[in-house]
C-alpha cells in the first residue's frame, strides 16, 4: 500500500496524562538542552531562566512540544550521572509547566529514573534515544501512562559510531521496531511515536539513504518523528558549521515532510513551522 494511504491509518490521538492531544497535521518539537556540551552551542541553556526564555520564544514561534534534555547524545559525549541528569531537567520542566501550563513538555532521556523524575516534574512524554536500552524504561513509562517516543539506535553515544554495519538496513531497522513494539505493547504502553534515529549508529550516507526511504516505516502505522536539525549529515557535506546549517535543515525537514514525517524536532522553531505551513498549502492544493 502507498505511504500516502497508510498515513490515513496512522494513530493520531494521544493521552497526555488525562489531556487529549490530536495529531492531525505535522507539528514542531523545540529542543531545549540543559547541558554544557551539546553539539550546537546555541541550544545549550546554562540556567533555568535561560531555558524559560527559550521556551517562551519557541512557544511564541509555534512549537507544539518542548523537548528537554540533560544528557548530550552527540557522538563521543561525556558520561553524566543519573542524578545530575535529573537535576538538570527537573527544574527546567517545573518552571516551563508553571509559566506555560498549556505547553506539552517531553523529556529527552534513555534512563527510566530520569524519565520518572521528569514526569513527576510535569513532563507528559518520554523521548528515549536508546530504544529501551534501560530494561526498566517500558515498565516505567507504562506506569506513568505517558506517550513514548521509540528511537532506533545501537550502542551508546560513546560507541555508536563504531556500530554502523548493516546487511539490510531497512529490514534490520524494521525488525528492531517490531521487536520493541511487541515489548512495549506487552508492558502496557498505549501511545507510541517512532524515530528512525538519524545520526545514531548511522553514517552520513546511511542517513541520506534512510531519508530517501522514510516511507518504508509507515507500514507500522505510527506517527514518525524526524530529528535532523543542524546535524553532521548537513554541515559535514556542505563544509560548514552547525551554526551555518539552518538552511540545510529547512531543506531536509521539508523533504522529510514529503515522506510523511509528522513531528519535526528542531533547534529553530519558526523556520520549521514555516516549512510545515507551506508544505500543508502544497499538500492541500
Secondary structure, 3 states (H helix, E strand, C coil): CCHHHHHCCCCCEEEECCEEEECCCCEEEEEEECCCCCCCHHHECCCHHHHHHHHHHHHHHCCCEEEEECCCCCCCCCCCCHHHHHHHHHHHHHHHHHHCCCCEEEEECCCHHHHHHHHHHCCCEEEECCCCCCCCHHHHHHHHCCEEEEECCCCCCCCHHHCCCCCCHHHHHHHHHHHHHHHHHHHCCCCEEEECCCCCCCCHHHHHHHHHCHHHHHHHCCCEEECCCCCHHHHHHHCCCHHHCHHHHHHHHHHHHHCCCCEEEECCHHHHHHHHHHHHHHHHC
